[in-house]
Amino acid sequence: MNLAEICIKRPVFTVMITLALVVLGVFSYRQLGLDLMPKMDFPVVRVFATLPGAGPEEMETQIAKPIEEVINTIGGIDTLSTKCLFGSVQIVVKFNLEKDINVAAQEIRDKIARITKDFPEGTEPPFVEKMDPDAAPVLTLLLSSEMPLRDLTHFCRKRIKEPIEAIQGVGAIQLIGGREREIHIILDSAKLAKYNISSAQVKDALKNQNMEIPGGNVTHQNNEFTLRALGRLENPAKFAEIIVTTQNNIPIRISDLGKVIDGQEESRNMAKLDGKTCLSMVIQKQSGENTLDVINAVNKRLAELKHTLPPDLKMVKIRDQSRFIESSLHELNLHLILGSLLASFSVLLFMGNLASTIISSLAIPVSIVSTFLLMKYMGFTLNNMSMLGLTLAVGVVIDDAIVVLENIFRHMEEKKSDAITAAREGTSEIYLAVMATSLSLAVIFVPVAFMYGVIGRLLNNFGLTIAFAILISVFVSFTLTPMLCSRVFQFKFARSSGHSKSSFLYSLTEKTYEKLLRFSLKRRWLIILIAFLCIFSIYPLKNMMKVDFIPADDTNEYTVYLRADEGNSLEGSEKIMKEIQEKISKLEGVEHVYSSIGEGSGAGVNEIMLFVQLVDLMKRDFTQFESMENVRKILRKYPLMRPAVQASGASFGAGRMSDVQFFIKGPDIEKMREYSDTIIKKCQQNSNYANAETSLIDPKPEIHVRFDRERAYRMGVRMEAVSGALRTLVGGKDQISRFKEADELYEVRVRLNEPDRNKIESIAGLMFPTAGGSMARLDNIASVSYGYGPSQIDRQDRQRSVMITGNLSSTGALGEANDFIKSCAEELKMPSEYTYGLTGRAKEMERTVKGFITAFLMSSIFMYMILASQFESYLHPITIMLSLPLSIPFALISLYLTGNTLNIYSALGVFMLFGIVKKNAILQIDYTNTLRENGLDRTKAVMDANMARLRPILMTTVTLVAGMLPMALGKGPGAATRSAMAITIIGGQSLCLLISLLLTPVAYTLFDDFVAYLSRKLPKLEKE
C-alpha cells in the first residue's frame, strides 16, 4: 500500500498532516526576519595605521611595506590591497571564502604586534577590524538647528547618538559635518623667539601641569581614604596661567606666548541638505542583524526621544534601506498572490469546474506556507532571493497537483471509474512520472545553492527555498490531492456536466496537435533537422545579446562623486559643491540632495559627494536612470573633477563601488600612468562607459623643508626637534593633553596663529632654539620652497598599482565593458613586469560565469541520474533531456525582444526552463511505456500517450506562464531584476512548447528503432 492509498482511506489523518505543516509554517513565518539580501559573511580584514604629518611615500616605505610583509605570510589570502594617504595607510586583506574571519583577524593582529616597535615615533598603534559587508550603513539621519554647530554636535552625540548606540543590533555611528569642542593654545612665533622658548617646552608644560594621578590608599585607624592629586584644570581660561619656564626668576606663562581659545576642531568635512548646513549621522548595523529590525528599533527610539528634543531641531531620514526593502518585498508578495490567482484561474479554464480548481490550487498555499518551516530551520530570512524563489515556485508547485488531478479526472471520464478507484489508480499510474519530474527539477537548484564565490552566497537562499517548495508540493500531490479527489468527485456537482475536453478551443487544439504529430512521425528527420537548427541558433543569438552581472534597479536614489583639484581647501570645494547642488536640485523629481565633503575613510577636503533622492517611483513618469543621464549632462562642464554618477545599491550601503574595476601592477608609476591614460581615453569613447577614471591623482601642492645638515649640526639644531615642532606648530595634530569637564574629555591643541603658519614666508621665518642658547631662523638651516608630492599611492599584492574604474552608461553592459577594457590593455603590449586584470564586480562576474557553467553540468548529470533511476533505463533520460537545449534559443529570443540582458537572473531563468521543459517529455515517455506494457503497438502507444498527456502539459504550461506574468510585467521596486527571470521562463517555455511536443515522440521512436537495429545486428550472448 503506497502513501496515496493510505491517505485516500484515512482522510482525517491526511488533513491533520497537512494542517500540521501549515501551522508549523505559520509560526515559523512569524519568526522570519525581513531583509533585502541574504546574510553574506566574507573574510575581509582592514588594517588602519596613522602617522600624523607623514606623506604617502613615507607611509608606504615605513609602515605599509613592513605590514604587508608580515601579513603576506598568513595563509589563505586572495588579494592584498593598500592605499597610502597623507598621514594614514589602509590595508584591506581579502581571504578565501573558506577562511574563518575571526581567525584571520587574530592572525593579522599577532603578526603586526611583532613589528610595532619598528614604526617611526608618533605612529599610532595600527587598528585591525573585520570588514563585514553585512554590517553596512542602513540609515542616515540629517539634523539641523539654529544652535551653533559645536553645540549641535555635542547635543546630538549625547542625546541622540549615544541612546541609539545602546539599541541591540546597532553598530558604529559616524558623525559627518560635526565640530567637536577643543581647547586651542594659539602661540605667537615672535613671542616664542623673544623668550627663546621651543614648542617642546610648551607641550611638556601642558602635559605636566594638567593631569590627575591616583596616589593610592591612606589608612588611619578604622578609616581608609583614597589619595588623589587633583592636578587637572577646571576652567579653560586656567590654561593661560600655566608656567612654561622661568627666566630671571620671572615665570613665563602661556598667556605671555599666545592666547587660549575655547573653540572647536578644524573643519575637515562638511554636510548639507538641500544647500543648508546640517549634521549627518550614519547608522550602521551589527553583523548578522536584521536590517528592518534595526531600523524599526531606531525609529522607535527616535519617537521616544522626540519630546526631549528642541522644537527647532529638524530631522530628515535619507539612505533609508527599509524603504526599498519593504517596497520590494511588498511587490514580491503582490506578485505571489496575483500569480497564485492567475495559476488557479488557468486550471478553471481547462477543467471547467470549480472543485478541480480549488483542489489543485490548495497545493500553492500549503507548499508555500510549509516552506517557511524549512526556511526557519536553515536560518533564512524573507529577503529578495528567498521571496523570489517562493514567487517562482507558485507556477511550479501547482504542477504536480494538476498532473495528478487531471489523470484522476481522466480516469473518471474516459474509464468511467468511481472517484475512489480513479483516485487510487490515477495516482498510482502517474506516480513515477510525478516523482521523476519533481525530483529532477528540485535537484537542478542544489548546485546553484552551493556555487562558489559571492554569487554562491547570494543564491543559496534562492536555490534551497525553491527546492524545499518543490519537494513539499510532491508530498501534497500524493496525499492531499488524491484524498480530496476521492471525496469531492463523488458528488455530481463537483464533476460538472459534459466532458471536460469537449470545449471548442480544446477540441481544436487537440485535433491540430494530432495532425502535426502524425505528420512528424512520418517525417521524423525533418523534425530532427528543425531541432538542430534551433540548437545551432544559440551561437548567433548569444552574440546578439548584451551580458551583464546584476541589472540595476530603480531605487529612487543615486550618488554623484567629484574630486576637486588637489590642494583645494574646504571652502573652495564648498563653492563647487554648492554650484552643482543648485543645478541638480532643479531637475524634475528631485526630492532631496544631501551633499558632503570629506565623507568616508581617508577622504580629503577636495572629495565631494552628492546623494540625490527622487520622489517615489510610482509618483513619476521617468526612471532613475534618465535622471542620472541628466546629471551627467550637467557634469560635462566639470571634466577635470572626475565626475561619476552611479546607482546607490541599497544592499551595499553608501560606499562607492564602480561597475568596472581594472588594475595595472608594475614598478614604475609614471609608466602605469601612461598606460592608464591611454586606456581611459579609449573607454571614454566607448558607448558602454558613462565615465572612466584612474586612481592616480594629480600631485598635491606641498611646502618642502630641505635641511642643510652641516649648518644645522654646527648650530646645534636637531632635525628631529625641528620636524616635531613644525608638526605641532603648523599642523596642530599632536595629542598633548585633555581638558575634563563633567564626564567629557576635550582635546587640547597647540598651534601657531594663522599669520604665522599659513604663508611660506612665515614658516621660513620661524625661530628654533640652538644648542648655544640663541635662536635660529628655519631658513638659516633649511631651504623652504613650494613643490609637489603624491596625494595617494595604491598597492596591490605588494606591488604599486593603478586602478582604472568606470561606470556603465544607460545602454552599457558589464560583459562588453569588461571585454573592451581587456582588449585595450592587450593592445598596449606591456612589458612582462607589468600585469593587469579585472577586480571587483568585473572579477566576480567572471567567477560567476564559470560557476554557472559548472552548475549547469552538475545539474545535467544529477538530472540524468535521477531519470535513469526512475525509468530503470540508460536511454530514456537521453530522450527526455533532448528538449533541454531547445529552450535556450527561445529564451534568448525572448530576452532580446524585450530589451533585457544576459545576467544572473536570466541565467536562473534558464535553470528553471531546464527543469520545466523536460517535465513534458517525462509525462509523454512515461505513459507511452505504460501503454506499450499493456500490449499496444509502438505507433498506437505513442499517439495515444501524447494525446492523453496533451492536456496536463498545456495546463502546467499555462499555469506557469500565468504565475510568472505579474513578475514579468511588474514595474515596482526590484522589478528590473525579477522581470528578466520571468521573461526568460515565459518566453522559453511558450515558444519551445510545440517543437518539444513533437521532438520527444520523434526521438523516442528513433531511439527505439536504433535499439531494435542493434539487437538484430549484434549476436546474442549466451547465458550460462
N, C-alpha and C positions, 0 to 999 in steps of 0.2 A: 504494500500500500504506500503510495507516494504522498508527498506533502499536500497536494491539491485534493486528493481523495479524503484525507483526514479533515481538511478544512470544510469540504462540502458536507461531510457527515456531522461536523460539530461547528455550526455557525456562530454560536455564542462564544466559544473558545477563540474562533478566528477574530471576531470583533474585539475581544478583550486584548488579544495580542497586538492588534492594530492600534487600539487606544493606548496601550502601554507605551508603544513607540511614540505616539503623538504627544502624550502627556510628558514623557521624558524630554522630548524635543522642545516643547513649550517652556518648560522650566530651564532648560539649557539656553534657550534663546534669551531669556531674561538676564542671564549671566554673561552673555557675549558682549564684549566691548565694541564700540564703533571707532573706526579709524579709516584714514584714506588709503593706506597701503599696508601690506603685512609688515611685521617687525623684521627688520634686516640688521643683523648683528655682524659687522665686518671688523676684522682685526686691524685697525688703523691706530697708530700711536703718534702723537705730536710732541716734539721737544722744543721748548721755547727758552732761549737764553738771551740775556741783555747785558750790555756794557755801555752805559751812558756816555755819549760823545764819540764813540768809535765809528769809523766809516765802514762801508760794506766790505772793502778789501781787508781791513783789519779783522772784521768779524769773520771773514772767510778763512783767513790763514790761522788765526789764533784760537778760534772757537769752533767754527763749523767743521773744518777738516779733522781735528782731533776727535770730535764727537762721532763723525761719520766713520772714522777708522775703527773705533771700538764697537759701534753698533753693527758694522758690517760683518763682524764675527758671529753674530747671532743667526741661527738657522731659520729658514722659512721665509726670508724676506722676498717680496715680489718687486717692489720699487722703493727707492730711497730718494726723496726729493727735498731739496734745500733752497731756502730763499734768504739771502743775506741782505739786510737793510741797514739803514743808518741807526746804529745803536742796538740792533737786535738781529737775531737769527732764528729762523723757524725751520725745523726739520720734520718732515712727515714720512713716517715709515709705514708702508703698506705691506702686510704679511699675506701669505697664502691663506685661503679660507679655512683650512684645517687647523690653523694656529689658534690657540686659546688667547684671547686678548689680554686677560689678566696676567697670564704667564709672560706674554710678550712685553707688557708694560713693566713688569718687575725686572725682567732681564735687562731692559734698557736702563732702568734706574741703577741697577747694580753695576753695569758697565761704566756709566757716566760718573758714579760716585768715586771710582778709582782715579779719575783724571781731573777732578775739580780743583785740586791743589795746583795744577799746572796752568790754570787760566790766569790771565792778566789781573792785576789788582783792581778792584772795583767791579769785577764781574759778579753779578747776582747769581745765586745758585740756580742751575737750569731747572725748569719746570717740566715735568713729564705728565701728560694726560692722555687718556683714551678718547679718541675721536669716534663717537658713535653717531652715524647718520640718523639713527632713530631718535637721538636726543637733540633734535633740531629746534630752532625758534618756531613757536606756534602762534604767537600773538605779539603785536606791538602796540603799546599804549602811547599816545601823544598827549602831553599835558602842557597846558599854558595857563598863565595867570598874570595879574597885574603886579604881583610881588617881584622883587629883583631876582635875577636868575640864580644867584648864590643861595638866597633864601628858599627859592622854589626847589632847588636841588636837595637841600637839607631836609625840607619838609617831605618831599616825595620819597626820599630814601628812608626816613624814619617812619612816616605814617602810611606809606603805600607799599614801597618795595619790600621792607622787612616783614610786614604781615603776609604779603603774597609768598615770600620765600618760605614761610612756615607751612605752606599748603603741601600735602602729600602729593608727590609727583612733579612738583615744580623744581627745576634745576637752577642753572645760573640765570641771573637777570642783569643785563647790561644797561647802563645809563649812557645815552648819547646826547651830546649837547649840553650836559650839565657842567656846573662850575663849583667845585668843592672849595671850602674855605681853606686858606693858607695864610700863615704869618710870614710876611716878606721883610727881610733885612736888606734895605737898599743902601749900598755903600757908595761913597764918593771917592773916585780914584785919586783926586788931588789931595784929599784929606788922608787917605792911606799913605800916599807918598810923603806928605808933610810929617806924619808921625812915624814914618818908617815901619809900618805895620803890614804884615802879609795876610792874605786871606786865610792861611792855615791857622794863624793866631786867633782870628775871629771865629773860625769854626771850632777850635779847641775850647774857646771860652764859652761858646753856646752849649757845647756838649757837657762841659764840666759844671756849669752853673744852672743847668735846668734838668735835674734828674731826681729821682726818688728811689732810694736804696733801702731795702729792709735790713734792720740791724740785729735781728734775732729776737729771742725771748729774754725777759728780765723777771726773775723770780724773787719775790720779797715776802718772806714768811708764808702765809697761806694764799697769797695773790700772785698771779702771773700777768705780766704786761708784754705787749709786743712793741719792740723798739723800731721806730720809723724815722728816717732822716727826710724831712719834708723840704726837699730842695726844688720842687717844681714851681715855676712861676704861675701865679694865679690870675694875672692880667696881661694881655698882650703888650700894654704900654710899659710893663716892667722890663721887657727885653732891652729897651733903650738904656736902662740903668746898669746893665751887665758891664763889668770892668774887663776890658780886654788885656790891658797891661798897665804898668806904672812907669812913668818917665819923670825923673827928678822929684820922686815922691808924690807926683800928681797922677791920679787914676785917669786913664783914657777909657771912656765908656763908648758903647755902641752909638749913643747919641752924638758923640764927638766925631764919628766917622761916617754917619749917614742918618737914616731915619727908619722907623718901624711902621709898617702898614699892615693893618688887619684887612687883608684882601682876599682874592680868590686865585685859583690856579690859572696858569696861562692857557689861553684858548687854543686848542689843537684840533677841535672838532666842532661841529655845528649841526643843528637840526631845525627844520622849518616845516610848517604845514600850511600849504596854500600861501606861502610868502611870509607868514608870521612866525617869529621865533618861538620854539617850543622845546620841551624836554622829551626825549624818546626813551621809552622803557621797553627793551626787547626781552620777552619772556621765553625761556627755553624749558622744555620738559626733560625729565629724567629718562634715562634709557629704559625701554620696556614698558613705560607708562602709556596709557591710552590717551590719545590726543584730545578727544572730545571730553573725557572725564576731567582732564587737567584744565581745559578752557572753561568748562562749566563751573569747576571749583573756583577758578579765578574770578569769573563773573559773579558768583555768589558772594565771594569775599568783598569784591568791589561794591556790591549792593549793600553789604553790612557797613562798609566804611563810608558810604555816601553821606550820611548825616553828620559825620565828623569832619568833612572836607569844607574848605571855604566856598562860599557861594560863587565867587568869581573864577574858581578853578574849573577849566574846561578839559574834558577828556574825550578823545576820539580814538576808536579802535581801527587799526588797519592791519594788513598782513595777517588777517584772522583766518587760520586754516579751517576752523569749524564751519565757516560759511560754505566753502566749496565742498567739504566732506558731507555736510548734511544735505546740500543741494544735489550732489552727485548720487548719494545713496537713496535720496528720495526719488530721483529719476529711475534708478535701478529697481526700486520697489514698484514704481508705477509700471515699468516695463514688464516686471514679473507678473503683476496682476493682469495687465492687458493681454500679455502673451498667453496666460492661462485661459482667459476667457475666449480668445480667438481660437486657441487649440481645441477647446471644448466645443465651440460652435462648428468647427470643421468635422468633428465626429457626428454631430447632429445632421450636418449636410449630407453625409454618406449613409448613415444608418437610418435616418428618417424617423427616429423615435427618441423621446426624452430620456427614457430609462437607460438606454445604452450610453447616452451622453453622460449621464450622472455617474454610472458605474465606472466607466473608463476615466472620467475626469477626476474621480476621487484619488487616483494614483498620484496626481500632482501635489495636492496639499499634504497627503500622507508622506510622500517621498521627501518633499522639501522640508517639512517640519521635522521629520525624523533625522534628517541630515544634521540639524543643529546639535543633536546629541553627540555625534561623532566629531563635529567641529569643536565643541566644548572639550571633549576628551583630548583632542590634538592641540589644544591651546590656541586655536584660530580666533580671529576677530571678524566682525562683519565689516569687511573692507571692500574696496573696489574689485579686487581679484576674486575673493570668495563669493561676493554677491554676483559677480559676472558669471562665475561657474554655476550658481543657482539659477540665474536667469536663462542661461543656455540649456540647463537641464530641463526646463519647462517643456521644450519641444521634444525631449528625448525620453523622459521618464514615463510619459503617457504612451509611448510606442508599444511597450511590452503589453500593457493592459489592452490596447487597441487590437493587437495581433491575437491575443488570447480570446478577447470578447468576440472579435469578428469570426474566428474559427468556431467558437461555440454557437454563435448565431447561424453560421452557415450550416452546421450540423442539424440544427433545428429546422431550417428552411428547406434544405435540399434532401436530408436523410429522414426528415420527419421524426427526429428523436425527441423524447421529452426533455425538460430542462435539466434535470439531474444527470441523465445519461449523456446529454450533449455536453454539459459542463465537464463531466469526468473524461469522456472520450476526446472531446475537442482539446482540452488542456493537455492530455497525455500525448495526443498526436503532434501538438505544436511545441511540446516541452523542449525537445532537443534544439529546435531552431531558435527559440527564445533565449535559451541558455547560451548558445553559440554567439548570437548577435550581441547580447548584453555584455558577456564576459570579454569578448573581443573588442568591444567598444570601451569598456572600463580600463582594460589593460593598456590602451593607447595613451592614457593620461598619466600612467605611472612613471614612464621615462621623463615626461615633461616636468613632473613634480620634483625630480631628482637631477635636473640639469645642473651643470657646473656654473659657477660664477654668480654675478649679481642677478642675472635673469633667472637663474635657478631658484634663488631665494624669493624672487618676486612671484614666480609661477607655482611655487609649492602649494600655496593655498588654493589656487585655481584648479590645479590638476587633481588634488586629493578630494576637494569638495565635490567636483562633478563626478568623480569615480564613486564616492560614497553614495551620492544621489542615485546613480545608475544601479548600483548593487541593491539598494533598498527597493528600487522600483521592480527589480526582478522578484524579490520576495513578495511584494504586494501583488504582482500579476499572477503568482502561483498560490496565493492564499485568499486575499480579499476578493479579487476579481472573479474567479470561478465560483466562490461561495455565493456572492451576490447574484451572479447569473443563474445559478441553480435555483435560487429562491424567487427572485424578481420575475424571471421569464416564465414562471409557472402561470402567471396571470396574463390573460389575452391582451389587456390594455397596454401592457408593457412591451408587447411584441409589435403592436400596431397592426393594421390590416394590410393585406397585399404582400408582395415580395419586395424586399429592400433593394434589390438590384433592378427593379423594373422601371426606374425613372428614366425619362427620355435622355437626359445628359449622360447617365452612366451607361445606358444601353448603347448609345452612340460611341462612347469611349471604348467599351468592351468590343464592339464589332470592328472598330477601326484597328484596335490592337491585334485582334485575331487575324485580320488580313495581313497586317505588317509582319506578324510572327510567322505566318505560313510563307510569306514572301522571303523572309530572312532565312528560314530553314532550307528553302530551295536554292538560295543564292548566298551560301554561307561565307564564301571568300570575299564577296562584296562587303559584307558587314565587317569582316576582319580588316579589310583594306581601309574602310572608313574609320575604324577604331585606331589603326596605326597612324593614319593621317592626323587624327585628333591628338594622339600622343606626341607625334613629331612636331606639332604646332607649339608645344611648350617652349621650345628654344626661342623662336622669333617673338612669341608673346612676352617671354621673360625679358628680352632685350628692350621691349617697348615700355616696360614698367619702371617706375621710379622706386628705388629701395630706400627705406627709412628705418629708424630704430623704434622710436615710440612717437606716434603722431601727437602733435601739440593740441592741447585742449584750450578752449576759451574759458579762462579762469577769472575774467573781469579785471585782470591786473597784469602789469608788466613793469620792467625796470630799465632805466636808462643809466648807462655808465659813461663818464667822461673823465679825462685826465688833462688838467691844465699844464702849462709849461712848467718844467722843473724850476724850482726857485720861486714859484708863485706863492704869495702869502695867503693866509686865511681870508683876509679882506679882499684880495684880488680874485680868489676863487669864488667868494660870495657874490661879487658883482656878476660874474659869468653865470653862476647858478641862478641868480635872480632873473637875469635876462631870458634864459632858456625856460625857466619855470613859468614865467608870464606867458610865453608863446604856447607852451603845452596846455596850460590851463584854459586857453581859449578854444581848444579843439572840442568838437562835438562829443558829448557823452562822458567827459572827464568829470568825475565827482570830487576827487581829492588828488593833490600832488604833494607827496611827502619828499622833501629834499634834504640831503645831509652831506656834510663834508667830513672826511676822515673817519668814516664808519667802517668798522671791521679791523681785524688783527693786522697790524703793520701798515695801515692806510695812512697816507700823508695828507697834508693840508691842501694839496692840489688835486685830490681824488674826490670827484663829485658823483653822487648817486641820486637819482630821482625815481621815486616809486609812484607809478600812475595807477590810480584806482578808478575804474569805469563804473558807470551805473550797471545795474543787473542786466544780464544777458537778455532776459525776457522783456526788458524795457527799451531796448534799442534795436534798430533795424540794420546794423552793421556789425562786423566781427571785430574782435580784439586785434586781429592781425591787420585789418585795414587801418585801424587807429595807429598801430605800430609803424606802418608804412608812412603815414602822415608825419609821425615824429621823425622818421629817418629823413624825410624831405626837409624838415626844419633844420636838422643837424648837418645837412650837407654844407651849410655855411661855416661849419666849425671843423674842417677836416683835420686840422693839426691837433685836435683834442681827443683823437682816437675814440669817437663816439661808438657806442654799442647799445643796441636795443634788443632785449631778449625777454621771452616769456618767463614769468615767475612761477616756477613749479611749486605747487602747494606742498608737495611731499618733501621738498628739499630745503625748506626754509628760505632765508633771504640771501643766501650766499650766491656768488657769481659762478656760473658754470656754463662755459661756452659749448656750442654744439660740436665744433671741430677743435681738437687739440692735437697738435703735431709738434714733435720735438726734434731738435738737431743737437747732437753732442759732439764736442771736439775740444781741442786745446786752445784755439785762437778765437777770441770773442769777435774781433774785427772781421775775420773770415766768415764766421757764422752770421754776423750782421749783414754781410754782403749776400750770402745765400738766402737768408730770411727775407731781405728786402726784395730780392728777385721773385721769390715765391709769392709774397704778398701782392706785388704788382699784378701778377697773373691771376691770383684769386679775386682781386678786386674787379677784374674784367670778366669774371665768370658769373653767369646768371644765378648759380646756386648760392652764391655768397652775398649776404647783405653787408657784411663788413669783415675785414681781416686785419689783424694787428700782431705785433711781436711783443714779447716780454722785455726786449731790450729797450730800456728807457733812456732818453737823452741825458747826457751828463748833467749833474747837478752843480749849480754855481757854488763855489766854496771860497773861503779865505784861507790861504795856506801860510803856515808859520814854519819857515825852514831855519833851523838853528845853525849858528856858526859855532861849532863845538869848541874850537880852540879859544875863541874870545870868551865864550860862556865859562870855560874852565878857568881862564886867567882871572875872570871877575868873581869867580866863586858862586856862580848861579847854576843850580841844578836843573837840568831839563825836565826831570820828573816833577819837581816842585812847580815849575812854570806851567807845564801841561795841566797838572791838577788844579792850579789856580785859575787858569783860563776856563776849565770846565765848570768850576764853581762860579766865577765872577761873570762869565758871559752866558753860559748855558743855564746855570742855576738848577742843575739836575741832581746834585749831591743830596743824599739823605743825611741831614745833620742832626736835627733834633725834632721834638714834637711838643706841641702845646696841648695841655689837657684841660678840658672844660666839661664838667659833669662826667658823663661816661664816654665822651668823644675825644679822639686824638687828632690833631691837625698838624700837617707838615709845616716845618719852619725852613724857609728857603733863604739862602744868601745870594745876592746878585748885585751887580753894579747898576746904577741908574741908567736910563735909556741913552742919554747923550754919550755916555762912556762906553757903551757896548754895541751900539747899532751902526757905527761907522768904522771903516778900516783905519782911518787916521786916529780915531780914539783908541782902538785896540793896540795900534802900533805904539802909542804913547803911554801905555800902561807901565807903571813902575813896579819893580820887583826888588826885594832886598838882596844884597850881596853878602858874601862871607865877611867882608870888611866892615859891615855895618852901614854902608851907604846904600843908595837906591840906583837902579839902572833901568833905563827905558827898554821896552821889549825890542824896539828896532835897533838897539845897540848890540844885542846878542843874537838877533834873528832877522831875517827878511820877511816882511809881511806883504803878501800880494794876492790878487784875485786869481782864481784858477777854476778848474772843473774836476769833478770826481764822479765815479759811478754811483748812480742812485740805487741800484739793485743788482745783485749778482745771483743768478739762478744756477743750481747744480742738480744733476740727476745721476744717480748711481755713481757718485763720487767723481763726476766729471762736470766741467762747466757746460751749460746747456742754454739753448734759446727755445722758447715755446712760442709757436705760432697758433693763435686762436682765431676762431671765426664763428659767426652766427649765420644761420641759413636765412635766405630770403623767403618771401611768402610762397614762392613756387619751387624752392630748393628742396632737394632730398639728400639725406645724410650719406647714402651709399655713393651717389655720384660725386658729392663733395669730397669724400674720402679718396675715391679713385683719382680725382683730378689733382689733389694736393700731392699724392704719392707720385703721380706721373711728372709733376713739376719738379719734385726733388730728384727723380731719376734722370731727368734731362740735364741736371747740373753736373752729373758725374763727379761727385765729391771724392776727394782722396779717401783712402781706406781708414784713416784715423778719425774720420767724421762719420757718425752713424745717425740714423733718423728713423722715425716711426710714429705710429698713432698712439695716443693715450686717451684717458678719459672715456667719454661716451663712444668715441670712434673705435677705440680698442675693445670696449665691451661689446660693441656691435659685431666685430669680427669674431669674438668668442661666442656670441650668441648664434651666429650663423653656423659655426662648427657644432655647437651644442644641439641645434635643431636637426642638423643632418644626422648626428648620432642618435638623437631621439627618434627620428623617422625610421632609421634602420632597426633600432631596438623594438619599436612598436610593430614593425612589419614582421620581425622574427617571432615576437610573442603572439601576434595575431595568428600567424601560421601554425604555431604550436598548439594554440587553443582549438583552432578549427580542425586540425588534424586529429587531436584527441577526441573532439566531439563526434566527428564523422568517421573516425577509425579508418582514415584514408590519407594517403600522401598526395593524391591527385586533386581531390575536390577542393582543398584550400587554394590551390593554384587557380582553379576555375573561378572561385569566388573572388580572389584578390585581383583578377584581371581588370575588374571595373575600377580599381583604385586610381591608377594613373589617368583614367578618363576624366576624373573630377578636377584635376589640376588645370588643364587649359580653360575649362569653363569658369573656374574660379578666377583665373587671371583676366579673362574677358570681362567678367562682372566688375572686378576692381578697376579695370582700365576705363570702362564705360561710365563709371560713377566718379572718376577722378581720384580714386584712392591709391595709396602706395602699398608696396610690399613691406610690411613691418611685423613686429612681434604679434600683434593681434590678428592680422590677416593670416599669419602662419599658423596660429592656433585654430583659426577657422578651417584651414586645410586639414589639420589634425582631426577636427570634428567630422569633416567630409569623409575622411578615410574610414571612420567608424560607421558613419551613417550609410554611405553608398553601398558598402558591402553587405549591409543588413538585407537589402533587397535580394541580392544574389543568394544569401543563405536561405531565405524563405523559398525561393524558386527551386534550388537544388534539393533542399531537404524534402519537399513534398514530391518532387519528381522521383527521388529514390523510394519514397514511401509507396507511391503508385506502382512503380516497377516491381517492388517486392510483393505487391498484391496481385501481380500477374499481368499487368498491362504491358504492351509492347512499348519500345522506347519513344517512337514518334507520338503515339497517343498519350503516353505518360507526360512527355514534355509539354504538349499542347494543353492538356487538362490541368497540369500543375501550375503552369504560368497563368492560365486564365483564372484559376481558383485564387491565386495569390495576388492578382492584379489589384483587387480592392484594398487589402491591407497595405500593399505597397503605396498605392495612391493616398490612402488615408494617413499613413505615417509621414509621407512627404508633405502633404498639405498642412497637417498639424504642425510639423516642424517649421515650415515657412511661415505659418500664421503666428507661431510662438516667437519667431525672430523679427517679425515686421515692426513691432514697436521699437525695438532696439535699432533696427536699420534706419527707421525714419525719425528717430529721436533727435531733437535739437537742443536739449538742455545741457547742463554741466556734465562733462565727461563723455559727451556724445561722439566726439571725434575718435576716441579710442575704441568704443564699443561698436560703432557702425561698421568699421572695416571688417570686423569678425562676422557680424551678422550678414553683411552683403556677400562675403565670401561663401558662407554656408547657403544662403538663399539662392544665389546665382549658380553656384557649382552644383547643388543638388537638383535644382529645377531644370537646368539646361542639359545635364548629362543623364537625366532620368530615362528618356526614350531610348538612347543608344545602349544604356546599361540593361534595360529591359529586353533588348534584342540580342545584345552581345552574350549575356550569360547562357541562354539556351543554345545559341550557336556554338559557343566554346564547349559547352557540356557535350554536345553531340560529336564535335570534332575530337575531343579527348577520348570519348567513348570509342569512336572509330579507330583511333590510334592504339588504344589498349587491345581492341579486338584484332587489329593487324599484327601487333606484337605476339599475341597469343597464338596466332596462326603460323607465324614465321619462326618463332623460337621453339626449339624442341622442349617437350615437357620433361621435367626432372622426375626421375623415377623415385617414388617414395620407398623408404626402407620398410 
